[in-house]
Amino acid sequence: MNKIYIYTFLLFFSHLFNSVLAQTSLTKEVNNGVSKLFLNQDILPVKMSYSNKLIKKETNDSTYSKTNFQYKGTDGNWKELEIDIRVRGNFRLKNCDFAPLKLKINKKTAKGTFFEGNKKLKMVLPCLLQSSKNSMVVKEYIAYKLYELISDYHFKTRILDIELEEIRGKKIRNHMLKGFLIEDDKNVAKRHNGKVLDRFIHPYAQDTLTSIRNAFFQYMIGNTDFSVGYGHNEKLLFIDNKIMPVPYDFDMSGLCNTSYSTVSQIQGEVLPITSVTQRVYRGFKRPQRYFQQVRQEFIDKKQSVFAAIDECKPLCDNLKEFDKAREYIAQFFETLEDDKKFKSRVIDKARTK
């Protein structure tokens, strides 16, 4: 009887402790300025209706178009939200069936909803109407979730199930798509009591450890479509008198390996690779102790990395694509855990200019 009582007490205490711990973690996130939209990581069902053809014609960054937007609340009911949209990006705008979007949210209608506090959001949609379209989006979403594990300075995301009503003149075409939302860079900066910098900052002037973590991450996902110096697919935040790079847009990475992926040539630089699945380290030379420190950080997070990947498996409708993505990350850790490979593929390849 005493043993049963003690066991029950310990079980209750353990549950209570874990609940308090979880609540403390949640409170910390709220205090750090994470909106309800991103605190909840369940799939968010949304409905949209717009003319893809018409919004593609308007490329002015300040011109937004009206759209019908609904989302399913936690009570299971559909709710309307007043938003405006515009296209963003260059490559995908010209080459994709669906261009990624920038959303501007009406502050008044967002009040009291979990969209409150988000004036602007990015929305990632599948590029091409092909059988693997949704899996491509999920793989890019995985990249964002991995960077959350690697750096405190990252974009929050939320996966979506999208019912898109595409208006084609007098006709309507319906699409069921996977997508995800990305928080605005100003929200990331605010969360860290910083600000966004919109100017050239030499990579060596940027925070050392954050820069190396960023470069290791880009190497891990096989991405070369970025430039921390020229601000290509990178945002710079000024936090605690330090400059922190924050990456985004990973669809050209080897991890995603989309059908439209091409090897980037930023500022006309030709890289020594012919496929996006070939890795090349693009970080700058730094003192070796920092390389080794970040290397160990990644190795220590290996299990967490694969746990985050596996958590996204149910989102993929093409398990072959998922398996290839998981194996691609496994190959990175093989390099990281081998001294000779790490030296030849990372340390010796670090840039000086």
Contacts in CASP RR format, 6 or more apart in sequence:
PFRMAT RR
TARGET T0000
AUTHOR 0000-0000-0000
METHOD contacts of the structure
MODEL  1
MNKIYIYTFLLFFSHLFNSVLAQTSLTKEVNNGVSKLFLNQDILPVKMSY
SNKLIKKETNDSTYSKTNFQYKGTDGNWKELEIDIRVRGNFRLKNCDFAP
LKLKINKKTAKGTFFEGNKKLKMVLPCLLQSSKNSMVVKEYIAYKLYELI
SDYHFKTRILDIELEEIRGKKIRNHMLKGFLIEDDKNVAKRHNGKVLDRF
IHPYAQDTLTSIRNAFFQYMIGNTDFSVGYGHNEKLLFIDNKIMPVPYDF
DMSGLCNTSYSTVSQIQGEVLPITSVTQRVYRGFKRPQRYFQQVRQEFID
KKQSVFAAIDECKPLCDNLKEFDKAREYIAQFFETLEDDKKFKSRVIDKA
RTK
26 39 0 8 1.000
29 39 0 8 1.000
30 39 0 8 1.000
32 191 0 8 1.000
32 192 0 8 1.000
33 187 0 8 1.000
33 190 0 8 1.000
33 191 0 8 1.000
34 156 0 8 1.000
34 191 0 8 1.000
35 114 0 8 1.000
35 115 0 8 1.000
35 116 0 8 1.000
35 117 0 8 1.000
35 118 0 8 1.000
35 183 0 8 1.000
35 187 0 8 1.000
36 114 0 8 1.000
36 116 0 8 1.000
37 114 0 8 1.000
37 115 0 8 1.000
37 118 0 8 1.000
37 158 0 8 1.000
37 181 0 8 1.000
37 183 0 8 1.000
38 156 0 8 1.000
38 157 0 8 1.000
38 158 0 8 1.000
38 183 0 8 1.000
39 114 0 8 1.000
40 74 0 8 1.000
40 114 0 8 1.000
40 158 0 8 1.000
41 158 0 8 1.000
41 159 0 8 1.000
43 159 0 8 1.000
43 160 0 8 1.000
43 161 0 8 1.000
43 315 0 8 1.000
44 71 0 8 1.000
44 72 0 8 1.000
44 158 0 8 1.000
44 159 0 8 1.000
44 160 0 8 1.000
44 161 0 8 1.000
44 181 0 8 1.000
45 71 0 8 1.000
45 72 0 8 1.000
45 160 0 8 1.000
45 161 0 8 1.000
45 163 0 8 1.000
46 69 0 8 1.000
46 70 0 8 1.000
46 71 0 8 1.000
46 72 0 8 1.000
46 160 0 8 1.000
46 161 0 8 1.000
46 162 0 8 1.000
46 163 0 8 1.000
47 68 0 8 1.000
47 69 0 8 1.000
47 70 0 8 1.000
47 71 0 8 1.000
47 78 0 8 1.000
47 162 0 8 1.000
47 163 0 8 1.000
47 164 0 8 1.000
47 165 0 8 1.000
48 67 0 8 1.000
48 68 0 8 1.000
48 69 0 8 1.000
48 70 0 8 1.000
48 162 0 8 1.000
48 163 0 8 1.000
48 164 0 8 1.000
48 165 0 8 1.000
49 67 0 8 1.000
49 68 0 8 1.000
49 164 0 8 1.000
49 165 0 8 1.000
49 167 0 8 1.000
50 65 0 8 1.000
50 67 0 8 1.000
50 68 0 8 1.000
50 85 0 8 1.000
50 165 0 8 1.000
50 166 0 8 1.000
50 167 0 8 1.000
51 166 0 8 1.000
51 167 0 8 1.000
51 168 0 8 1.000
51 169 0 8 1.000
52 97 0 8 1.000
52 98 0 8 1.000
52 99 0 8 1.000
52 166 0 8 1.000
52 167 0 8 1.000
53 168 0 8 1.000
54 65 0 8 1.000
55 65 0 8 1.000
55 85 0 8 1.000
55 86 0 8 1.000
55 87 0 8 1.000
55 99 0 8 1.000
55 101 0 8 1.000
56 87 0 8 1.000
56 93 0 8 1.000
56 99 0 8 1.000
58 65 0 8 1.000
58 86 0 8 1.000
58 87 0 8 1.000
59 87 0 8 1.000
59 93 0 8 1.000
60 86 0 8 1.000
61 86 0 8 1.000
61 88 0 8 1.000
63 86 0 8 1.000
64 84 0 8 1.000
64 85 0 8 1.000
64 86 0 8 1.000
64 102 0 8 1.000
64 104 0 8 1.000
65 84 0 8 1.000
65 85 0 8 1.000
65 86 0 8 1.000
66 84 0 8 1.000
67 83 0 8 1.000
67 84 0 8 1.000
67 85 0 8 1.000
68 80 0 8 1.000
68 165 0 8 1.000
69 80 0 8 1.000
69 81 0 8 1.000
69 82 0 8 1.000
69 83 0 8 1.000
70 78 0 8 1.000
70 79 0 8 1.000
70 80 0 8 1.000
70 81 0 8 1.000
71 78 0 8 1.000
71 79 0 8 1.000
71 81 0 8 1.000
71 115 0 8 1.000
72 78 0 8 1.000
72 79 0 8 1.000
73 79 0 8 1.000
79 113 0 8 1.000
80 109 0 8 1.000
81 105 0 8 1.000
81 106 0 8 1.000
81 109 0 8 1.000
81 110 0 8 1.000
81 113 0 8 1.000
81 115 0 8 1.000
82 105 0 8 1.000
82 106 0 8 1.000
82 108 0 8 1.000
82 109 0 8 1.000
83 103 0 8 1.000
83 104 0 8 1.000
83 105 0 8 1.000
83 106 0 8 1.000
84 103 0 8 1.000
84 104 0 8 1.000
85 101 0 8 1.000
85 102 0 8 1.000
85 103 0 8 1.000
85 104 0 8 1.000
85 123 0 8 1.000
86 101 0 8 1.000
86 102 0 8 1.000
86 104 0 8 1.000
87 93 0 8 1.000
87 99 0 8 1.000
87 100 0 8 1.000
87 101 0 8 1.000
87 102 0 8 1.000
88 99 0 8 1.000
88 100 0 8 1.000
88 101 0 8 1.000
88 102 0 8 1.000
88 122 0 8 1.000
89 99 0 8 1.000
89 100 0 8 1.000
92 99 0 8 1.000
92 100 0 8 1.000
92 127 0 8 1.000
92 251 0 8 1.000
93 99 0 8 1.000
95 127 0 8 1.000
95 260 0 8 1.000
96 127 0 8 1.000
96 128 0 8 1.000
96 260 0 8 1.000
97 126 0 8 1.000
97 127 0 8 1.000
97 128 0 8 1.000
97 129 0 8 1.000
98 125 0 8 1.000
98 126 0 8 1.000
98 127 0 8 1.000
98 129 0 8 1.000
98 164 0 8 1.000
98 177 0 8 1.000
99 125 0 8 1.000
100 122 0 8 1.000
100 123 0 8 1.000
100 124 0 8 1.000
100 125 0 8 1.000
101 122 0 8 1.000
101 123 0 8 1.000
101 125 0 8 1.000
102 120 0 8 1.000
102 121 0 8 1.000
102 122 0 8 1.000
102 123 0 8 1.000
103 120 0 8 1.000
103 121 0 8 1.000
103 122 0 8 1.000
103 123 0 8 1.000
103 181 0 8 1.000
104 119 0 8 1.000
104 120 0 8 1.000
105 115 0 8 1.000
105 118 0 8 1.000
105 119 0 8 1.000
105 120 0 8 1.000
105 121 0 8 1.000
107 117 0 8 1.000
107 119 0 8 1.000
110 116 0 8 1.000
110 117 0 8 1.000
110 118 0 8 1.000
117 187 0 8 1.000
118 183 0 8 1.000
118 184 0 8 1.000
118 187 0 8 1.000
119 184 0 8 1.000
119 186 0 8 1.000
120 184 0 8 1.000
120 186 0 8 1.000
121 181 0 8 1.000
121 182 0 8 1.000
121 183 0 8 1.000
121 184 0 8 1.000
122 181 0 8 1.000
122 182 0 8 1.000
122 184 0 8 1.000
123 160 0 8 1.000
123 179 0 8 1.000
123 180 0 8 1.000
123 181 0 8 1.000
123 182 0 8 1.000
124 137 0 8 1.000
124 140 0 8 1.000
124 141 0 8 1.000
124 179 0 8 1.000
124 180 0 8 1.000
124 181 0 8 1.000
124 182 0 8 1.000
124 251 0 8 1.000
125 137 0 8 1.000
125 162 0 8 1.000
125 164 0 8 1.000
125 177 0 8 1.000
125 179 0 8 1.000
126 133 0 8 1.000
126 134 0 8 1.000
126 136 0 8 1.000
126 137 0 8 1.000
126 177 0 8 1.000
126 178 0 8 1.000
126 179 0 8 1.000
127 133 0 8 1.000
127 136 0 8 1.000
127 251 0 8 1.000
127 258 0 8 1.000
127 260 0 8 1.000
128 258 0 8 1.000
128 259 0 8 1.000
128 260 0 8 1.000
129 175 0 8 1.000
130 259 0 8 1.000
131 318 0 8 1.000
132 259 0 8 1.000
132 318 0 8 1.000
132 321 0 8 1.000
133 177 0 8 1.000
133 178 0 8 1.000
134 177 0 8 1.000
134 178 0 8 1.000
134 179 0 8 1.000
134 316 0 8 1.000
134 317 0 8 1.000
134 318 0 8 1.000
135 316 0 8 1.000
135 317 0 8 1.000
135 318 0 8 1.000
135 321 0 8 1.000
135 322 0 8 1.000
136 251 0 8 1.000
136 256 0 8 1.000
136 258 0 8 1.000
136 321 0 8 1.000
137 177 0 8 1.000
137 178 0 8 1.000
137 179 0 8 1.000
137 180 0 8 1.000
138 159 0 8 1.000
138 178 0 8 1.000
138 312 0 8 1.000
138 315 0 8 1.000
138 316 0 8 1.000
138 322 0 8 1.000
139 255 0 8 1.000
139 256 0 8 1.000
139 257 0 8 1.000
139 316 0 8 1.000
139 321 0 8 1.000
139 322 0 8 1.000
139 325 0 8 1.000
140 180 0 8 1.000
140 250 0 8 1.000
140 251 0 8 1.000
140 253 0 8 1.000
140 256 0 8 1.000
141 157 0 8 1.000
141 159 0 8 1.000
141 179 0 8 1.000
141 180 0 8 1.000
141 312 0 8 1.000
141 315 0 8 1.000
142 255 0 8 1.000
142 308 0 8 1.000
142 309 0 8 1.000
142 312 0 8 1.000
142 325 0 8 1.000
143 221 0 8 1.000
143 223 0 8 1.000
143 250 0 8 1.000
143 253 0 8 1.000
143 255 0 8 1.000
143 256 0 8 1.000
144 154 0 8 1.000
144 155 0 8 1.000
144 157 0 8 1.000
144 180 0 8 1.000
144 182 0 8 1.000
144 248 0 8 1.000
144 250 0 8 1.000
145 157 0 8 1.000
145 308 0 8 1.000
145 311 0 8 1.000
145 312 0 8 1.000
146 217 0 8 1.000
146 220 0 8 1.000
146 221 0 8 1.000
146 305 0 8 1.000
146 308 0 8 1.000
146 309 0 8 1.000
146 329 0 8 1.000
147 154 0 8 1.000
147 155 0 8 1.000
147 217 0 8 1.000
147 247 0 8 1.000
148 154 0 8 1.000
148 156 0 8 1.000
148 308 0 8 1.000
149 301 0 8 1.000
149 304 0 8 1.000
149 305 0 8 1.000
149 308 0 8 1.000
150 213 0 8 1.000
150 216 0 8 1.000
150 217 0 8 1.000
150 297 0 8 1.000
150 298 0 8 1.000
150 301 0 8 1.000
151 210 0 8 1.000
151 213 0 8 1.000
151 214 0 8 1.000
151 217 0 8 1.000
151 246 0 8 1.000
152 192 0 8 1.000
153 188 0 8 1.000
153 192 0 8 1.000
153 210 0 8 1.000
153 237 0 8 1.000
153 239 0 8 1.000
153 244 0 8 1.000
153 245 0 8 1.000
153 246 0 8 1.000
154 188 0 8 1.000
154 246 0 8 1.000
155 182 0 8 1.000
155 183 0 8 1.000
155 185 0 8 1.000
155 188 0 8 1.000
155 246 0 8 1.000
155 248 0 8 1.000
156 182 0 8 1.000
156 183 0 8 1.000
156 187 0 8 1.000
156 188 0 8 1.000
157 180 0 8 1.000
157 181 0 8 1.000
157 182 0 8 1.000
157 183 0 8 1.000
158 180 0 8 1.000
158 181 0 8 1.000
159 178 0 8 1.000
159 179 0 8 1.000
159 180 0 8 1.000
159 315 0 8 1.000
160 178 0 8 1.000
160 179 0 8 1.000
160 180 0 8 1.000
160 181 0 8 1.000
161 176 0 8 1.000
161 177 0 8 1.000
161 178 0 8 1.000
162 175 0 8 1.000
162 176 0 8 1.000
162 177 0 8 1.000
162 178 0 8 1.000
162 179 0 8 1.000
163 174 0 8 1.000
163 175 0 8 1.000
163 176 0 8 1.000
164 174 0 8 1.000
164 175 0 8 1.000
164 176 0 8 1.000
164 177 0 8 1.000
165 172 0 8 1.000
165 173 0 8 1.000
165 174 0 8 1.000
166 172 0 8 1.000
166 173 0 8 1.000
166 174 0 8 1.000
166 175 0 8 1.000
178 315 0 8 1.000
182 248 0 8 1.000
185 196 0 8 1.000
185 235 0 8 1.000
185 237 0 8 1.000
185 246 0 8 1.000
186 196 0 8 1.000
188 235 0 8 1.000
188 237 0 8 1.000
188 246 0 8 1.000
189 195 0 8 1.000
189 196 0 8 1.000
189 237 0 8 1.000
189 238 0 8 1.000
189 239 0 8 1.000
192 237 0 8 1.000
192 239 0 8 1.000
193 239 0 8 1.000
193 240 0 8 1.000
194 237 0 8 1.000
194 238 0 8 1.000
194 239 0 8 1.000
195 237 0 8 1.000
195 238 0 8 1.000
196 235 0 8 1.000
196 236 0 8 1.000
196 237 0 8 1.000
196 238 0 8 1.000
197 236 0 8 1.000
197 237 0 8 1.000
197 238 0 8 1.000
197 243 0 8 1.000
200 229 0 8 1.000
200 230 0 8 1.000
200 231 0 8 1.000
201 229 0 8 1.000
201 236 0 8 1.000
201 243 0 8 1.000
202 229 0 8 1.000
203 211 0 8 1.000
203 228 0 8 1.000
203 229 0 8 1.000
203 283 0 8 1.000
203 284 0 8 1.000
204 284 0 8 1.000
205 243 0 8 1.000
206 228 0 8 1.000
206 236 0 8 1.000
206 242 0 8 1.000
206 243 0 8 1.000
206 244 0 8 1.000
206 245 0 8 1.000
207 242 0 8 1.000
207 243 0 8 1.000
207 244 0 8 1.000
207 245 0 8 1.000
208 286 0 8 1.000
208 287 0 8 1.000
208 290 0 8 1.000
209 290 0 8 1.000
209 293 0 8 1.000
209 294 0 8 1.000
210 242 0 8 1.000
210 244 0 8 1.000
210 245 0 8 1.000
211 228 0 8 1.000
211 245 0 8 1.000
211 283 0 8 1.000
211 284 0 8 1.000
211 286 0 8 1.000
212 283 0 8 1.000
212 286 0 8 1.000
212 290 0 8 1.000
212 291 0 8 1.000
212 294 0 8 1.000
213 294 0 8 1.000
213 297 0 8 1.000
214 228 0 8 1.000
214 234 0 8 1.000
214 245 0 8 1.000
214 246 0 8 1.000
214 247 0 8 1.000
215 281 0 8 1.000
215 282 0 8 1.000
215 283 0 8 1.000
215 284 0 8 1.000
216 294 0 8 1.000
216 295 0 8 1.000
216 298 0 8 1.000
216 346 0 8 1.000
217 247 0 8 1.000
218 224 0 8 1.000
218 226 0 8 1.000
218 247 0 8 1.000
218 253 0 8 1.000
218 282 0 8 1.000
218 283 0 8 1.000
219 279 0 8 1.000
219 280 0 8 1.000
219 281 0 8 1.000
219 282 0 8 1.000
219 283 0 8 1.000
219 332 0 8 1.000
219 346 0 8 1.000
220 255 0 8 1.000
220 298 0 8 1.000
220 329 0 8 1.000
220 332 0 8 1.000
221 250 0 8 1.000
221 253 0 8 1.000
221 254 0 8 1.000
221 255 0 8 1.000
221 256 0 8 1.000
221 328 0 8 1.000
221 329 0 8 1.000
222 253 0 8 1.000
222 254 0 8 1.000
222 255 0 8 1.000
222 276 0 8 1.000
222 277 0 8 1.000
222 279 0 8 1.000
222 328 0 8 1.000
223 247 0 8 1.000
223 250 0 8 1.000
223 252 0 8 1.000
223 253 0 8 1.000
223 254 0 8 1.000
223 255 0 8 1.000
223 276 0 8 1.000
224 252 0 8 1.000
224 263 0 8 1.000
224 264 0 8 1.000
224 271 0 8 1.000
224 273 0 8 1.000
224 276 0 8 1.000
224 280 0 8 1.000
224 282 0 8 1.000
225 232 0 8 1.000
225 233 0 8 1.000
225 249 0 8 1.000
225 250 0 8 1.000
225 252 0 8 1.000
225 253 0 8 1.000
225 264 0 8 1.000
225 266 0 8 1.000
226 232 0 8 1.000
226 233 0 8 1.000
226 234 0 8 1.000
226 247 0 8 1.000
226 249 0 8 1.000
226 264 0 8 1.000
226 266 0 8 1.000
226 282 0 8 1.000
227 233 0 8 1.000
227 234 0 8 1.000
227 266 0 8 1.000
227 267 0 8 1.000
228 234 0 8 1.000
228 236 0 8 1.000
228 245 0 8 1.000
230 266 0 8 1.000
230 267 0 8 1.000
232 266 0 8 1.000
233 247 0 8 1.000
233 248 0 8 1.000
233 249 0 8 1.000
234 245 0 8 1.000
234 246 0 8 1.000
234 247 0 8 1.000
234 248 0 8 1.000
235 245 0 8 1.000
235 246 0 8 1.000
235 248 0 8 1.000
236 243 0 8 1.000
236 244 0 8 1.000
236 245 0 8 1.000
236 246 0 8 1.000
237 243 0 8 1.000
237 244 0 8 1.000
237 246 0 8 1.000
238 244 0 8 1.000
250 256 0 8 1.000
251 258 0 8 1.000
251 261 0 8 1.000
252 258 0 8 1.000
252 261 0 8 1.000
252 262 0 8 1.000
252 264 0 8 1.000
252 276 0 8 1.000
253 261 0 8 1.000
253 276 0 8 1.000
254 261 0 8 1.000
254 276 0 8 1.000
254 277 0 8 1.000
254 328 0 8 1.000
255 325 0 8 1.000
255 328 0 8 1.000
255 329 0 8 1.000
256 325 0 8 1.000
257 276 0 8 1.000
257 277 0 8 1.000
257 324 0 8 1.000
257 325 0 8 1.000
257 328 0 8 1.000
261 276 0 8 1.000
262 276 0 8 1.000
263 271 0 8 1.000
263 273 0 8 1.000
263 274 0 8 1.000
263 275 0 8 1.000
263 276 0 8 1.000
264 271 0 8 1.000
265 271 0 8 1.000
271 280 0 8 1.000
272 280 0 8 1.000
273 279 0 8 1.000
273 280 0 8 1.000
277 328 0 8 1.000
279 332 0 8 1.000
279 335 0 8 1.000
279 345 0 8 1.000
280 349 0 8 1.000
281 345 0 8 1.000
281 346 0 8 1.000
281 349 0 8 1.000
281 350 0 8 1.000
282 351 0 8 1.000
283 350 0 8 1.000
283 351 0 8 1.000
284 350 0 8 1.000
284 351 0 8 1.000
284 352 0 8 1.000
285 350 0 8 1.000
285 351 0 8 1.000
285 352 0 8 1.000
286 350 0 8 1.000
288 347 0 8 1.000
291 346 0 8 1.000
291 347 0 8 1.000
291 350 0 8 1.000
295 336 0 8 1.000
295 342 0 8 1.000
298 305 0 8 1.000
298 333 0 8 1.000
298 336 0 8 1.000
299 333 0 8 1.000
299 336 0 8 1.000
299 337 0 8 1.000
302 333 0 8 1.000
305 329 0 8 1.000
306 326 0 8 1.000
306 329 0 8 1.000
309 325 0 8 1.000
309 326 0 8 1.000
309 329 0 8 1.000
310 326 0 8 1.000
312 322 0 8 1.000
313 319 0 8 1.000
313 322 0 8 1.000
316 322 0 8 1.000
334 341 0 8 1.000
335 341 0 8 1.000
335 342 0 8 1.000
335 345 0 8 1.000
335 346 0 8 1.000
336 342 0 8 1.000
END
